[in-house]
Amino acid sequence: MRKKIVHEKLSGRIARFFEVPTEAVSNTPVFHMCGADEMEIVGCTGILEYTADEVVLLCRGGKFKVYGSGLMLSDFRDGVLSVHGKIRSTSFGENEV
Amino acid sequence: MVKYVPLHSEKMRCDMLSGVRRFFTGYRVVEVSTEIAAEVFDELYRAGIQFERETRLASSIRFIIREQYISAKDILCRDGVVVSEVHGLPYCLKVMCIRPVIPLGIAIFFLWMWYSSGIIWDVQVYGNTKTDEREITALLDELGCGIGDRFGDINFNQLHADYAAVQHDIAWLSVFMNGTVAEVQVRELYRDEREKHGNGEYANIVAECDGIVEEINVFEGQAAVHEGQLVRRGQVLISGVVEEKDGGFRYEYASGEVICSTVEAIHENIATERAKKVYTGRENTEIRLRIFKKMIKLFVKGGIEGGVCDTISTMERLCPLGLCEIPVWIEKTVSREYVSENEQISADMASEEAMLSLNNKIRRLTENAELEYKEIRSEFENGVYRIECLLYLRRDIGKTAEFTVK
């Protein structure tokens, strides 16, 4: 655990040093959101829950939860996963259950 | 300054050709139950299998998966997942392999469309007032510009010249191809209605039957009879030889009208026993199809062997949905066999028929004449009803008799 934190800190420091985005030098998941209807997740490793109201994704660093209504997964291309629907809230972290 | 970075999915949406690609590669429609949706989608995601056009239904999620991701079949082979048959081009090819008539028909259709696009489908004539349209189209057909001819082979300048050489009533003619329709514009020559006569050709007006002259109207020539005179058939009424004051004479092409009182005798015989056509009920129908200039015999229904027949032949041009005429004609020839049988009619019926026939004759004779009065006498003898009629007519009895002077 300590190694991982050190590694992350190191990657963050390298990214800052070379003035490049952190996600370019690490496997950190990236979340793009376009309004409240569309969201893209890069770096997702699996799908745990998939209902119209809740989508739970497994990412490096914990579970990523999307709450809303009429949620739909789409476009599994190039490691990118898209979520469509009325997105109400999201949460992310190692402590998410 | 904010730089616009399109979302990945947005880029995918811009892929306008995805539908076309999907058709060519083939695709299947998958329905996944919501209970196992997470499991299935997780495996699809991990396997990197793309899907499109997902739709959430009441208790399932439907999406389209391309046929190229056939490996997904293992993932999708489970309870709660329904995979359709393959759609798109592979399906079409499969159907065509099972039913080769379909691609053959399509191929023949396109081949026909390609072939017929270079053929004249219709000829439309504009600008003619005196010359019959059928005459123009028949002449053009003879010159190689008719329905069914390939217009790519026509030298239109040559055609115009050839047409002008053979048809003297037309000042000029222009053929313009509008698609596969030949539009023919014609300009007719002004035709002098007065008759032209050759050098040395002159004429007298002579009587075509006996009569008493009542009125003479001379347009050209010199009157040879006077009112009240009895004239015989063939007698000169208006002479083409005109005497001059100095005792000489000149020739003219005589014209005019000579109104005379004439008598015309007509009669009608109707026998009470006569032969009558009785149809045996046997028919022979022959249908033939004419496409452009090719005649194809479609079928013959029925059969008549060695009988006497009445034959009626009709030819109709096809006009699908009443929109436009196409160069396809259906010729139907119906032959009906009959035999002759003797028929006995009553004297009353014979007299009715005789009167009807006589009235038709009178109507024809009085078309260009004035009926002054008539005498009718009828008799029935030896099974024949005979009706005789004398018509006293007032009409122009002159007819032109040409002569030549060298």
Interface residues (C-beta under 8 A of the other chain):
Chain A: H32 C34 E38 E40 V42 C44 G46 I47 L48 E49 Y50 T51 A52 V56 G70 M72 L73 S74 D75 F76 R77 D78 G79 V80 L81 S82
Chain B: L7 H8 S9 E10 M12 T34 A37 A38 F41 D42 L44 Y45 R46 G48 I49 Q50 F51 E52 E54 R56 I61
